[in-house]
Amino acid sequence: MTTEEKIRQQISDNPVLIYMKGTPEKPECGFSARAAQILTDTGIDYAFVNVLQSPFIYERLPAVSQFPTYPQVFIGGELIGGSDIVAELMESGELMDMLQAAKAAKAAAAS
């Protein structure tokens, strides 16, 4: 499996996924910390990939997503953006709707 195939599989397998520097418990960048905290605050489960521990993903993800920076948040298989966009969506109330829809779609696909 190529790195690009692995990235695409991670995105499709996880209804909510953040590629970040560090982990939600120990973020290694302020932007990653902010995005992970917002996702944590929603109470919706999410997966994460520490790109600092995955150098091939760190290198290839921007080409796959067409988004140059980290963190990168994917909901329902779609790139949402980084910490600023996630914060804006949280403030507007759209983030919870997106998260709940992705979680419901994944559950429906599994049954």
N, C-alpha and C positions, 0 to 999 in steps of 0.2 A: 504494500500500500504506500503510495507516495504521500508526502507531507500535505499536499493540496487535497488529496482524497481523505486523509485523516481529518483535516480541518472541516471539510464539507460534511463528513460523517458526524463530527462533534456537534456541528450546528444543527443538523437534522435530528440527531438523537436527543437533544436537550431543548425543551420548550423555552427556557431562559438560560442564557449563557453569557458570561462575561470573560473576555480575554483581558487580563490585567497584569500589572507588575506587582508581584507578591500574591498574598492570599487575603481573603476577606478579614481574617483575624490578624494578619501581619502584612498590611499593604506596604509597598515600597515606593509609592509615588502618591502625591496628594490627590491627583485626579482619579487614580484607581481607588484610593480610600473613599473619596466622595461618592463615586458611582456605586461601589460595593455597599456602602452604608445606606444609601437610598434604597437599593434592592433589598437589603436586610430589613430595613424599616417597614417594607410592605408586608412582611410575613410570608411571602410567597417563596417557595423553594427555588433555588437557582444553582446552576453548576458554574464552575470557574476553571480557567486554565491559567496557571502562572507562567507567563511567557518568558520570564527570566530563567525558569527551569526547563524551558522548551525552546532552545535557540532556533531550531528549524521552523517552528510555528511562528516565533517572533519575526523571523526573516521573511516568511512566505505569506502570512496573513494579510498584510497590506495589499498585496497583488490580488489576492482572492476577493477581498472585501471592497477594494478600491477606496479604502479609508486609511490615511497614513499614520494615525497616532493611536496611542493606548490611553485608557481602556477602550475596548470595543464591546458594545452590548448588543446581543442578538436576541430577539423575541419572536417566537414562532418561525424561526428560520430566516428572519429578515434583520439586516443590520439597522439598528435604531440610531446608533451614534455613540458619542463619548459622554463624559460626565456632565457637560453643560446641557446637552440635549436631554439626558435622563432627568436632570434637575428640573428643566422646563416642563417636561411631561408630567413629572410628579406634582409640580405646582398647579398645573392646569387640570389635574385629575385624570388625564388620559393614560398615564402609566399603569394605574391599577386595572383599568379596562383592558389594556393590551396584555398585561400579565395574566389576568383571569381568562381571557379568550385563548391565549396560547396554552395554558394549563388544561383548559376544557377540551381543546382540539386534540391535544396529545392523549388525554384520557379516552376520548371517543375513538381515536385511531387504534388504541391498544385493546379496545373491547370488541 
